[in-house]
Amino acid sequence: MSEKDDGKVRLDKWLWAARFFKTRALAKAAIEGGKVHCQGERCKPGKEPKVGETFTIRAGFDERTVVVKGLSAVRRGAPEAQLLYEETADSLARREQAAAMRKAGTLGLQTDGRPSKKQRRQLHHFRDFEG
């Protein structure tokens, strides 16, 4: 699938071509920020992914674990981009469960609104007592 003869492609370019990020700059920033791991290790934007390698990619609330199935340095349509990788079943199940929890609202803290004057005093007392 690669346009190059030698079959080598940079990781940031591959992530962009596989449509994980909208721009190469965002892909590079994510890699440098530790959001992309290869076999459990942080990697660099210039790393050359190989077919069969496993990458963990965090973007927003989602964390995907994908296995590289093909290499490409050219960004094409989504159906072709999905042929470049395969998401593991465990990763897919975790993402669906997390999405269901977010939708149900069980992930965030539920409150009754603003604290009352008494509750504010208690919070200030607790904060002053700790610090």
N, C-alpha and C positions, 0 to 999 in steps of 0.2 A: 504493500500500500504506500510505501514511501516514494516520494518524488526524487529523492537523492539516490545515486547509484550505490554509495557505500552503506546505506541503511542506518546511518547515525543521525540522531536528533537529540536536541537538548530537552531536559525535563520540562522547563518552563514552556517551551514551544509545544511539546506533546500535550501538556495539560490544557493549553489553549486550544490546540487542534481537537482534543477530545471533548471540548466544550465544558470543562469544569470551571473555567474562568472566562470572563468576557474579553479581557485583553491580556497580552503577554506580560505587561507591567504588573497587573494584579496577580498573575500566576507567580511571577518572580518575587513579589512582596510577600505572598503567602508562604513560599518556600523559605525565604530568608527569615520570616517570622515564626518558623517552626510549626507551621500548619500542615506540612507534608512530610511524611515519614516513609522511608523505604526499608522494609524488613524490620521495622521498629526503631530505626536510626534516623536522625535528622539528615537531610541531604542538601546539596547545593543546586542552584539553577542550571549549572552546566553539566550535571550528571546525565549520563546517557542511559535511559531506561532500556531494559532488555525484555524480550517476550518471556513471560512466565514470572516476572518479578511482581511482588505484592506491594502496593502503596496504600497508605492510610491518609486520606485527605479530609481536613476539617474546613468547612465553609459555613459560616453562620451557625445555626443550631445543629446542622447535619454533620455527621462523620461517616465517610464511606471507606470501605476497604475494597480495593479493586485489584484485579490481576490483569496485567498487560497482555493483550491478545494480538495487537498489531501496532506498528509504528507509522506515524505520519507527521510531516512538518507543515501540512497544508490543512487549513480549517475548511471543512465542508459542511454539508447539512447534518442535522442531528441523527438521522438514521445511519448515516455512514460513520459518524463519530462514535456511536454506540458499539460499533463493531471493533473499535480499538481496545476495548476493555470489557471485563465481566465483573460485576459486583458479586461479592460472596453472599451466600444465603444468610449467614449470620449477620452480616452488615445490613442487609435489606430488612431483616426482622427487627433489628435494633432501631433502625430509622423509622419504621412503621410504628413501633411501640412508642418512641419518643414523640412522633407526630400526634398520635392518639392522646398522649398525656398532655401535650400542649393544647390540643383542641378542647380537652375536657377541663383545662384550667388547673390541673393538679400540680403543675410544676411551680407556679408562683405562690406568693404568700397572700392569703386571703385575710382581709381586714374588714372591720365594720365602718371604715371611713377614718376621719381625723380623730386623734386621741382627745379625750375629755381633759378638762383642766387638771383633774386629779391624776389622770394617767400621765400627763405632761410633767407634773411635779415629780411623780415617781421615776419617770425616765431621766429627768435632770438630776435627781438625787442619785440614781444608779450610775449615771455617767460621771458625776463629780466624785462619787465614792470610789470608782475604778481608777480614775486618773488623778 
